[in-house]
């Protein structure tokens, strides 16, 4: 049977104290894992996602973005989606101001194997009755890579559309978190 020494007991106490201090620090610092939008007037309960303006030549991206934002607000316990502008307390508006693609990887024959789509949005969250801007962000940027198949342009096109859908959803999620956090 092993006997505990004073040094061993002291070491155990120090380890326990260390973990207790970390737990108290984390619990007491006010850090939260998910933003709740408390900074937004609690009277604003319904949100309408307006049609986003697509200032690029890429079709359908505004639809992907709107769908991404609708998904984020559907998941929210703070807001409900309104069926129309007239029934909403707040409106999310936006413009897709730029969308570019560039090759980022090449094979040993210098043929592109991967491309990256870069999207730039301008967004505003407004109170419907007053038109007051509650939150806005300009030049909100994100990117997503996709596989390029030199032998099959249809596969490349399919990969690009999938990347644009993912990028739209990711940007909607990131923008929603920033909105709810007040950033």
Backbone torsions as a table, in degrees:
resi	resn	phi	psi	omega
1	UNK	NA	134.9	-178.0
2	UNK	-83.5	139.3	176.4
3	UNK	-101.1	139.2	177.1
4	UNK	-80.6	136.8	175.7
5	UNK	-98.8	164.1	178.5
6	UNK	-62.7	-37.6	-179.8
7	UNK	-66.6	-40.3	179.2
8	UNK	-65.6	-42.6	178.5
9	UNK	-65.0	-41.1	179.1
10	UNK	-62.7	-41.6	179.7
11	UNK	-63.6	-42.9	177.8
12	UNK	-62.2	-41.2	178.9
13	UNK	-63.7	-40.7	179.8
14	UNK	-66.2	-39.8	178.5
15	UNK	-64.4	-46.5	177.6
16	UNK	-60.9	-41.9	178.2
17	UNK	-62.7	-42.0	179.0
18	UNK	-58.9	-49.6	179.9
19	UNK	-66.4	-35.0	177.1
20	UNK	-64.8	-41.0	178.9
21	UNK	-64.7	-40.1	177.9
22	UNK	-63.3	-45.2	-179.3
23	UNK	-61.9	-42.6	179.7
24	UNK	-66.1	-40.1	179.7
25	UNK	-63.0	-47.2	-179.6
26	UNK	-64.8	-44.4	-178.2
27	UNK	-67.5	-32.9	-174.3
28	UNK	-94.9	-5.4	-174.2
29	UNK	-82.9	-10.3	179.6
30	UNK	87.2	1.1	178.8
31	UNK	-67.3	136.7	178.6
32	UNK	-128.1	146.2	-178.4
33	UNK	-81.9	-25.7	179.5
34	UNK	-135.1	128.2	-179.1
35	UNK	-69.0	146.0	-176.9
36	UNK	-112.5	-4.8	178.6
37	UNK	71.3	27.0	-178.7
38	UNK	-62.9	-22.5	-178.6
39	UNK	-73.2	-16.9	179.6
40	UNK	-86.4	136.8	179.8
41	UNK	-47.2	126.7	-176.9
42	UNK	-66.4	-15.1	176.8
43	UNK	-73.7	-15.9	178.2
44	UNK	-88.1	104.6	-174.7
45	UNK	-114.5	-27.2	-177.1
46	UNK	-114.8	143.7	-176.6
47	UNK	-130.2	137.4	172.9
48	UNK	-110.1	129.3	175.6
49	UNK	-92.0	108.3	-178.6
50	UNK	-70.2	160.8	173.8
51	UNK	-62.2	129.7	179.6
52	UNK	-83.5	141.2	-179.3
53	UNK	-83.5	129.0	178.2
54	UNK	-104.0	104.1	179.7
55	UNK	-91.6	14.4	-179.8
56	UNK	-109.7	174.6	178.3
57	UNK	-92.1	0.9	-178.6
58	UNK	-84.8	117.7	-178.2
59	UNK	-74.2	154.1	171.5
60	UNK	75.0	-11.7	-175.1
61	UNK	-63.0	-35.9	178.9
62	UNK	-63.9	-30.3	177.0
63	UNK	-70.3	-42.7	177.5
64	UNK	-61.0	-42.5	-178.8
65	UNK	-65.2	-47.4	-179.3
66	UNK	-60.7	-42.1	177.8
67	UNK	-61.4	-41.2	178.2
68	UNK	-61.7	-43.2	178.8
69	UNK	-68.1	-40.3	177.3
70	UNK	-60.6	-40.9	177.7
71	UNK	-60.9	-42.2	-179.3
72	UNK	-64.0	-44.3	-179.3
73	UNK	-71.8	-29.8	175.7
74	UNK	-63.6	-37.4	-180.0
75	UNK	-72.2	-18.0	-174.0
76	UNK	-71.5	139.9	171.3
77	UNK	-93.0	-10.4	-177.2
78	UNK	-84.4	-34.9	-175.8
79	UNK	-127.2	158.9	169.3
80	UNK	-119.1	151.2	176.1
81	UNK	-80.2	135.4	175.9
82	UNK	-91.3	151.2	179.9
83	UNK	-79.6	-20.2	-178.8
84	UNK	-150.6	165.6	176.7
85	UNK	-59.1	-41.6	-173.3
86	UNK	-65.5	-27.2	-177.7
87	UNK	-97.4	0.7	-176.5
88	UNK	-91.2	149.7	171.9
89	UNK	-85.4	-32.2	-178.6
90	UNK	-139.1	156.9	-178.3
91	UNK	-130.4	134.0	172.7
92	UNK	-100.2	122.6	179.2
93	UNK	-118.4	156.3	178.1
94	UNK	-166.1	162.7	176.6
95	UNK	-134.1	129.5	169.9
96	UNK	-84.4	102.8	-172.6
97	UNK	-88.8	-23.5	179.6
98	UNK	-155.8	146.4	173.9
99	UNK	-148.1	118.3	-179.8
100	UNK	-131.1	157.6	175.4
101	UNK	-129.7	147.4	176.0
102	UNK	-149.5	148.7	178.7
103	UNK	-73.4	139.7	-177.9
104	UNK	-126.2	-10.1	178.1
105	UNK	-145.6	146.4	-177.2
106	UNK	-134.2	155.4	175.5
107	UNK	-88.0	-175.1	-176.6
108	UNK	-68.7	-11.9	177.2
109	UNK	-100.5	13.5	-179.5
110	UNK	62.9	30.5	173.9
111	UNK	-99.2	137.5	-178.1
112	UNK	-63.0	136.4	177.0
113	UNK	-120.6	-14.8	-179.3
114	UNK	-148.6	141.9	178.7
115	UNK	-127.9	160.1	179.0
116	UNK	-127.8	130.2	174.3
117	UNK	-95.7	133.1	179.0
118	UNK	-121.2	124.3	-175.5
119	UNK	-115.9	140.1	177.8
120	UNK	-126.2	125.7	-178.8
121	UNK	-119.6	151.9	166.5
122	UNK	-120.9	125.5	-174.4
123	UNK	-128.0	151.1	175.9
124	UNK	-145.1	137.8	176.3
125	UNK	-115.0	116.4	-171.9
126	UNK	-124.9	148.3	170.8
127	UNK	-74.4	128.4	-173.3
128	UNK	-65.9	-47.0	-173.8
129	UNK	-64.8	-41.4	-175.5
130	UNK	-99.3	-18.3	-175.8
131	UNK	76.1	6.1	-178.5
132	UNK	-68.1	129.4	176.9
133	UNK	-75.4	120.3	178.2
134	UNK	-91.9	-29.6	-178.3
135	UNK	-159.6	142.6	174.4
136	UNK	-153.9	157.2	177.0
137	UNK	-146.6	136.6	177.8
138	UNK	-113.1	148.8	177.3
139	UNK	55.6	41.5	176.7
140	UNK	-74.2	117.0	-168.0
141	UNK	-119.5	144.2	174.0
142	UNK	-149.9	164.5	179.3
143	UNK	-146.2	158.0	178.9
144	UNK	-150.2	135.6	179.6
145	UNK	-95.0	156.3	177.2
146	UNK	-149.8	156.4	-176.5
147	UNK	-77.3	136.2	175.7
148	UNK	-105.7	128.5	177.5
149	UNK	-114.8	100.6	-176.6
150	UNK	-59.7	-30.9	-177.8
151	UNK	-82.7	-14.4	-175.4
152	UNK	-140.1	87.2	-179.2
153	UNK	-59.1	-29.7	177.9
154	UNK	-65.7	-38.8	177.2
155	UNK	-65.4	-41.0	178.0
156	UNK	-62.1	-43.5	178.8
157	UNK	-62.3	-42.9	177.9
158	UNK	-63.0	-43.2	178.1
159	UNK	-62.2	-39.9	-179.9
160	UNK	-65.3	-44.8	179.3
161	UNK	-61.9	-41.2	177.9
162	UNK	-63.6	-40.2	178.4
163	UNK	-66.0	-39.6	179.1
164	UNK	-67.0	-37.2	176.6
165	UNK	-65.4	-44.8	178.7
166	UNK	-63.7	-45.4	179.4
167	UNK	-60.4	-41.7	178.7
168	UNK	-61.6	-45.5	178.2
169	UNK	-64.1	-42.3	179.2
170	UNK	-64.4	-41.5	-179.7
171	UNK	-68.8	-37.6	177.1
172	UNK	-62.4	-42.4	179.1
173	UNK	-63.6	-45.5	-179.6
174	UNK	-64.8	-43.8	179.2
175	UNK	-64.5	-40.8	178.7
176	UNK	-60.9	-45.4	177.8
177	UNK	-60.8	-42.1	178.6
178	UNK	-64.5	-41.6	177.7
179	UNK	-59.9	-48.9	-177.4
180	UNK	-67.7	-27.1	178.6
181	UNK	-86.2	-13.8	-177.4
182	UNK	83.1	16.9	179.3
183	UNK	-91.6	NA	NA
